[in-house]
Amino acid sequence: MRVKFHGAAGEVTGSLHEVEAAGQRLLLDCGMIQGSPEAEARNADPFPFEPTALDALVLSHAHIDHIGRVPLLVQRGFRGPIYAQKATADLMPIMLLDAAGIAESEAMRANRDRRRGQPVAVPLYTKDDVHAAMRLVKPLPYGARTEVLPGVELCFHDAGHILGSSIVELWAEGRKLVFSGDLGPKGTPILRDPVDIAEADLVLMESTYGDRLHRERAETIRELEGILDDAWRQGGAVLIPAFAVGRTQELLYWFAKHWDDWKMSRWQIFLDSPMAAKVVDVYDRHHGLFDDDAKAVWRDQPNPFKLPNLHVTESVDESMAINRIERGLIVIAGSGMANAGRILHHFKHRLHRKQTHVVFVGYQAEGTTGRRIVDGAQWVRIHGHDVRVAAKRHTVGGLSAHTDQRGLMDWYGGFEKRPPLVLVHGEDKAREALAGEIGETYGVQAMLARPGLEHEV
């Protein structure tokens, strides 16, 4: 068994790893590169392999940096089966159709403004490409060891990151490869904890937060309560960039759980994302995957997805109407890194106001608008205009969907014989710190994946 690393190998986004085993070639993830315009332009580059030569694709979960180039792979000739956990398979068309819609709109806008002599803009892929990709998807449940190719077996286990997120086990040629996907923190609301795996001949592990520890979740929730109280007293609005899958559902969970003591009924809460509304429906259909605490909240509190003051805005006109509300307003909108989506319209309208509070609840990649705001930028460019940042900024790291250094160390520590380890899905600073801790604690020299690096299992 041989692994070749192509994406998320020195950066956080663009997960893409190739495996050759038992005479077969399969891909682990096919994610979109996110960040600066220069980084995102790389999504259109040729794949570093021939798509028609691949026999299968295995997906760890439905975040766009893990599935975002699947339709492009199919457009360029891939015709093999695509294996995903059942909830991931349900989330995929929502995420990918949204990405295709954005790509088509951006191409249309570029062509409208195109000057003579400039090439015609073409979307990365279209909605038709998404439909073609979805016809290849074969859903699997957690815990079912399945022969997916001759001589290759696969099993998904809960990774606790988002609904349907999976740790991937692969067996071939008498060897076992384990790919962590993205691991969630223990105790994450709604989701169950990541499954511990005891045996492997090689482990590929994410390292997004390999250089830091998250705040305790209880402390984070108190901080969120304080932010809401301050914003209410100051008569402003709370803007929360959040991915449609994961943080959006958790935020609604906390609003329901603390409905009375946070006086949530005084707010108007807007979920300004048609995609997030569809994702909420998928969560509702898969409530059997929820943890016990979440089941209790659904039973004893207002349904987090049907709060009486929750408004789901689907049309552009409904979204624009939010601008007329001056105070007592919470807006949850995508994208989570503020590099696209409706959150930018709300930023453009409210970032210059001192009474606005902006709450970041997830990772902000290099080059994104969210990262620039977190890093203290006084001005950001939105839709061609420079916007002053006078709003109060809050980074609520304890709500991250990724586990921290301690969680990564503990998960790797669950392997009995300390198998070889390759760190993926992390910037170098985070990976180097994690590798150092693992070497000191477990005596294992972790490798840092680089594009083109090959490793024999």
N, C-alpha and C positions, 0 to 999 in steps of 0.2 A: 504494500500500500504506500502510495506516494502522494504528498500534499504540496500543491504549489499555491503561493499567496499572491493575490492580485490587487485586492482592495481592502480598505480599513486596515492597512498594514503600514502604520505610521501616522494615521489620522483616524478620526472617529467614524466618519460616514463612508458609504460606498462598499459595504461588506461584500466580498467576492473571493471565494476560495475554491480551488479545483482539486479534486481527488481522483487518482487513478488506482483502481483495484480490481482484481479478478478479470482483467481484460476489459473493464468498463471505465467510463469517464463520467463523473458527475460533478455538479456544482453545489457548493453550500452557499446559499444566498445569492442575490443578484441586485444589490442595493444601489440607490442613487447617491451620488456625491453631492453634498450640500455645503454651503458656505458662501464664499465670495463669488461674484460673476465669473471670475477666471477659473475658480475651482469647478463650478457647475458646468462650464463649457466643456469640461473633460468628459461629461456623460455621453457626448456625441461621438467620442473617439471610437475607433474600432476596438472590439474586445481583444484581449491578449491571447485568444484561442479561437478556434473555428466553431461557432455555435452549432453548426450541423453535425459536428463530431461528438457532441455531448450526448450521453445516453439518458440522463435524468437530472432534475434539479430538486434540491431539498431546501425548504425555507424554514428559518427559525422562528420568525414572527412577522407581523404585518406592518411594522413601521417602514416608512418609505425608504430609509437608508438601508433597508434589508431586502425590499422587494421592488424598489422603484424602477429598475431597468429590466424587469421581467418581460414586459410587452416589447421592449426593444430587442431583447434576445430572441423572442419569437418572430418579430418582424425580420430579423436577420438570419432566420433559417432553423432555429431550434424547434424540434417537433417531439421531444421526449416527454415522459410524464413529469408532472410537477407535484411533489409531495409536500403537504402542509397539514398541521393539526386542524381539526374541524372548525374551531372558532376562527383561526387564522384564515382558512379558506372563505369563511363568511365575510371577514373584514376586507379581504383583498380587493374585490371589485369596487368597494366604496373608496378605498384609498387610491387605487390606480385610475379610476375614472376621474377622480378629482385632479390627479396629477396630469392626466391627458387633457382635461379641460383647460388647466392653466397653461400647458404647453401650446395648445391650439390658440388660445386667446393671445398669448405673447407673440406668436408668429403672425397672427392677424394684425396686431398693433404695430409690429415691426414693419410689415409690408405696407401698412397704411402710411407710415412715416418714411418709407424707403426713398432714398434719393436715386436719381438716374445713375446707372452704372453699378449700383450695389446689388449683390445677389439676393434672390428671393429667399425669405426666411421659411424654413420648414420645421414643423413641430418635431420634438424628439420622437414622439409616437402619438397615435390617435386613439380615440375611443374604440375604433374597430380593432386595433391591435390589442387592446385590453380584452375585448370579447374573445378574440382568437386565443389569447393566453389562458383565459379562464376555462376554456374548453379542455385544456390539458391538465387541469388541477385534479388531484386525487386526494381527498381528505382522509386523514387517519386520526384515531383517538389517541389519547395518552396511554402509554403502557403496553401498546400492541407491537410486539416484535414481528416485523413483516419482511419477507424477501421482496425487494423492490426492483432488483436486477439479478440476473443469474450470478449466484455467488456473493451477493451483497445484501445484507439485512439492515434494517433501520428500525429505531424505536424513539418516540418522542416522550419527554418527561417535562412536567411543569417547571418553567423557569421563574415564575413569579414576577415577571416584568410588565406585561400587559396581558389582556385576555388572549389565550391561545399561545402565548410565548413558550418556546420549547428549548430544552436542552436536547441535543441530537446525539444519539449513539449509533455508530456505524460499525458493522462487523464484516470483514472480508479477509481471505487468505490467512485465517487464524489470528488476525490482529483486530484490535478494537480502537477506534478513534472516537473521542468525545469532544463535541463542540458545544461550548456553553451557551451560544447565542448571547442575548443580553440578560443578565441576572438581576432580579429585583431584590430589594432589601427584605429581610425577614420582618414580619409584622406589617407589611403593606396592606392598607385597607382594601377590601373586596377580594384580593387575590390570595391564593395559598402561597406558602413559602417555597423557594426553590428546592427541588429534590436533590438530595445528596447522592452522588454516584461513587461506588467503591472501587471499581476496577477500570483501567484503561492502559493502552500501550502508548498513547499520545493524547494530550489535552490541548485544545485550542480554547483560550479563555479571554474574554473581553477585559478591558482595563480602563474603561472610561474615567472612573474616579479612583484610579490606582494610587494617587498621591494624596488623598485626603480622606477625612472622616466626616460623615454627615452629622449634623446636630441630632440629638435625640428627637424622635417624632413628637413626643408630648411637648417638648420645648418649642418645636416648630409650630405646633397647633396653637400654643399660647401666643406665639409671635403673630400668626395669622389673625387671631382674634384681636390683638392690639392694633394691627394695621387697619382692620375694618372699623374699630372704634375711633381711631384717629381720623380716618377718612370721613366718617359720619359727622364728627364734631366740626371738621373743617369745611363741610359742605361740598365735598368734591365727588369725584368718581374713581372707581377702582378698575384698572385695566389689567387683564391677566392674559398674556400670550400663552396658549396651551395647545398642545397637539390634540387632535380630535380623539385619539386613542390613548387612554391611560390617565393623564393628569386631569383632564376634563371630568372624567367619571369620579376620580377621587375627590376633587374639589366639591362636587355636588354631594358626595357622601358626607363630607365634613359639615357642609351646610345643613344637611338633614339631621345628622347626629347631634349638632349643637343648635338646633332650631330655636329652642327656648332661651338658653343661657347666652347666646350671641345675638338674640333679638333679630333673627334673620327675616322675620316677617316685615320689618320696616324697609327693607331693600327692594329694589326692582333688579332682578337678576336676568341678564340676557345671555343666552347661548347663541352667539352670532356666527353660526356655522351650520349650513345644511348638512355637511359631511358628519359633523359631530352628532347631530340629531339621528342620523342613520346608524352611527356607531352605537349610540345608546340603545337602539332597538336590538342590535346584535348582543349587547351585554345582557339585556333582558331575556333574550332567548337562551342564553347559556348560563343562567344563574346557578346551575348545578356545579359550575366550576368555582363558585364563590367560597370564601372561607366562612367559618361559623359566625364570626362577629358581623360580617356583612349580612348574613341571613337574618340575624337578630335585628339589625337596623331596618331592613326591609319589612320585618314583621311588626316592629314596635314604634317606628318613627314615620314621618312623612316619607313616601317613596322618593328617594333622592332624584330620580329621573322625572318625577311628576310634582315637584314642589309647586304650591299654589301661586307663587310669585315668579315662577320661571317662565321666561318668554323665549321661544325658539324662533329666531328670525331667519327665514329662508330666502326671501326675495331681497334684491338690492334696495328697493324702496323701504322695506322694513328696517334694514340695516341703517340706512341713512336717517331714518326717523329717530334713531337713538340719539343723534346729535342734538335734538331739541330738549333732551332731559339734562338738567344742570347738576342735580345732586341726588344722593341716595341711589347710586347706580353702580352695579357690578357688571362688567362685560368680560366674558370669556370668549376668546376668538383665536383662530389660527392665523398664521402658523406659529408653532411654539418657539421658533427662533426669530420670529418677526422679520423673516426675509421674504415674505409674500403674504397674501391673504388679507382678510378683512381687518385684522388688528392694525395694519398700517394706516387704514383710513381713520381709525380711532386715535392712533398716535398723531396723525397729521392734525386732527381737530383738537386734541387735548394735551399733548406733551408740553406745550408752552405754558400751561396753567400750573401755578404752585400748589393748588389744592388737589391736583390729580395725583393718584398713587399708582405706580406701575409695579406689578408683582411678577417676578420671574420664578417659575416653579420647576424648570428643567434646564438641561444642559444647553449652553449657547455656543455654537461652533465658531471658530475663527472666521472673520469676514462677514458675519451676519449683523444685521441692525441690532438685534438683541445683545450680542456680545459688545458692540460699541457702546451701547447705553450702560450695560453693566460695568464696563471699564471706565465710565465717567465722562463720556463724550458730552460736550456742551451743545453741539449741533449734530444732527443726523440728516441725511438726504433721503427724502421720501417722495416717490413719484415725481422726481425731477425738481423738487423744492427743498431748500434748506430749512429745517425746523429746529427751533431752540428747544433744548431739554431743560425745562424748569421743574418738571414733575419730580416727586419723591420716588426714589428707586429702592426696591426691596428684592433681595435674592433669598428666596426661601428654600435653601438647599435640602432641608429635611424631607421635602416632598418628592425628591428625585425618584424616577422609576428605576434607576441603576443603583445597585448596591455600592458601598464604599470600599476602601482598602481593607477594612476589617472583614467585611462580608466576603470579599474575594479570597482573602487569605483563608477564612474558615471553610469556604466551599472547596478550595483546592486541598485543604487539609483533610477533607473527607475521603480522599483517595488513599487506599491502604498502603501502596508500595511507592508512593511519590513518583508517578510516571513523568516522562519528559513533558515539558510545558512550553507552549508558544503563546506569547501575548499578542492579541490583535485588538482592533477597535479601541484605540487609545492614542493620544498624542504622546510624543516621546517623553516629555517630562513625567507624565503619569506612569508610563510603562517602566521607565527606568527606576522610579521610586518603588513601584510594586515588585519589580525584579529583585531589587536590593533587599527588600523585606523578606521575600520568599527564600532568597539565598541564605539569609541569616537565620531564618526560622526553621526551614526544612532542608537546607543543604542542597537545594536544587538550583542549577543555573538556568533560569528561564531565558528562552530565545525571544528576540523581538522580530516579529514578522516584517519583511520588506517586500515591496512589489518585485516579483520574479524569484524570490527565495523558494527553494524546494527542500523538502524534508522527507526522509524515508521513515516509515513507521516500522 
